[in-house]
Amino acid sequence: MLMLELSMADLLIELPQDFLSRVTTILATDCGSTTTKAILIEKKDGGFRLTSRGEAPTTVEAPYDDVTVGVVNAAREVEELTGRSIIGDDGLIKTPSTGPSDGVDLYLSTSSAGGGLQMTVAGVVKTMSAESAERAALGAGAIIIDVIAVDDGRKDHEKIQRIRALRPDMILMSGGTDGGTVTHLADLAEMLRSADPKPRLGAGLKLPVIYAGNIEARTAVEEILSDVVDLREVENLRPTMDRENLGPAREAIHELFLEHVMQQAPGYSKLMTWTSADIMSTPNAVGRIMETIAAEHGVDVLGVDIGGATTDVFSVFGGVYNRTVSANLGMSYSVCNVLAEAGDSNIARWLPFEIDVDRLRNALRNKMIRPTTIPQTMQDLLTEQAVAREALRLAFEHHKSLARTLKGVSRARTIGDAIGQSDSGQTLVDMLSLNMIVGSGGVLSHAPKRAQAALMMLDAYQPEGVTMIAVDSIFMMPHLGVLSTVLPDAATEVFDRDCLVRLGDCIAPIGTDKEGAPCLKVSLKTGQELTVSFGKLVVVPLGEGESVEAVITPTRGFDVGAGKGKPLNVKLSGGVVGLHIDTRGRPLALPSLSSQRISKLKEWYAALNICTE
């Protein structure tokens, strides 16, 4: 199987090289749904560093109806903190810089204000062409509000009614390999024509529809749709059964996002004249920095951004980038969806105290109707972090279901494989090959103690082998993502030195056994030797920037990456929490008895020096 992706060279925005070589000051903003965040990056002592940060309420809605007001307010806070003049007398950002403390050389921006990019995707087969279209749209930073397919089980009139009601920003239509089906694509086009969909923004404008299907069906699709929608045609995103070509569709989505969505959102047409490069959607920018880091360091990366309404998961495994968004899983606006999907028992299992089910439900309902409140007691905080574990877990399960090899590809090796091969592609997520997990979002980045963020990610993701656990310090990944399209080296440098807070490597063997049974031995080159039994969570002091060569020797039934019972030679890195040794089992299982479960949770919290009272 071959999955085609854009190379890092394809992602770069072309600015004059002689100009880029002189860049020393960069202002970047991220216009979120509620807050606009600005960061100032400066070149000092030969390297780029974050020097200041400001924020202000986003002003895309009434009474301002102009996103640039929030941008200017956030930039003025940076001015006050640094003494650098950034806003001119005309109210515009001064670029390029005209002096050592006057203006900036580059101004870049990302945005998810106004609800971000909302898309519907349509395909012939739900688990093949429609899923490929979903991956293309998600990778371009979209929120998928529906997936329409010939075989999705709904009647045509139900699909038509759904398309009319949703009012997406655009539709991505796909299906058929080149030279394949034409009839089904014509039927899809007829369905769209009957629905006569209208865009969410821009009254009177035609809805953008990107056609990325069988080239043989283009003429039929044009005849049916060209007079009712703004039709754009790109290369087939599934030209053959064993090949995916997502790049052209993603680029078309980005272009239409700028032309249609951004142009219609209040103040964005003005903001687009200020920036040195195209405005990028926030999730698309986060994905770009993930791709950049994976490519620069040659590692497999898993990232998450958990917000109030949605949880985005990003991954790069073997050079293949995937993103999913769980639009119903969040920590405030969508917290009751987490309760409904996970169940109160799954949330309560992470609490180191007894709690009445009605009290738990009411606490989460109060959070939903008062989304800006923060925990007032230790029990409130631990309850919020228990919800976060389930939101992270469920979003990760969703991600694994979409980050897969291509379905429909012949891969039979045995009779059993042949019978089941059409059910599903294999997930690309390989926890043993994973090098780093990066957590972002308020509940992780702003946890009172970094150890709390580490424990939430260990519990939710259950890493295997040796994996670095890290968090985004102040949520600057969107800013660095758009910067990576212009100056990838600068973005990587700031990401490593100022954005990424390394919590420490985690050693986690795969396997289960009885509590207290021998599990593994860690022999450090410093002469220290640690023997850890099954069911433990141990933190070894190893600070940020420190590393040590080690040999990890699991017992016969456990595997840390070299095979069951086989030793692994590895370089271990520390962090602000330390080196984690997690022998709680994979998969992790909690005691069924409430008293034993609470006792075990308190033991794990104590191991990371986290208070529970």
Secondary structure, 3 states (H helix, E strand, C coil): CEEECCCHHHHCCCCCHHHHCCCCEEEEEEECCCEEEEEEEEEECCEEEEEEEEEEECCCCCCCCCHHHHHHHHHHHHHHHHCCECECCCCCECCCCCECCECCCEEEEEECHHHCEEEEEEECCCCCHHHHHHHHHHHCCEEEEEEEECCCCCCHHHHHHHHHHHCCCEEEECCCCCCCCCHHHHHHHHHHHHHCCCCCCCCCCCCEEEECCCHHHHHHHHHHHCCCCEEEECCCCCCECCEEECHHHHHHHHHHHHHHHHHHCCCHHHHHHHCCCCCEEHHHHHHHHHHHHHHHHCCCEEEEEECCCCEEEEEEECCEEEEEEECCCCCCCCHHHHHHHHCHHHHHCCCCCCCCHHHHHHHHHHHHHCCCCCCCCHHHHHHHHHHHHHHHHHHHHHHHHHCECCCCCCCCCCHHHHHHCCCCCCECCCCCCCCEEEEECHHHHCCCCHHHHHHHHHHHHCCCEEEEEEEECCCCHHHHHHHHCCCHHHHHHHHHHHHEEEEEEEEECEECCCCCCEEEEEEECCCCEEEEECCCEEEECCCCCCEEEEEEEECCCCECCCCCCCCEEEEEECCCCCEEEECCCECCCCCCCHHHHHHHHHHHHHHCCCCCC
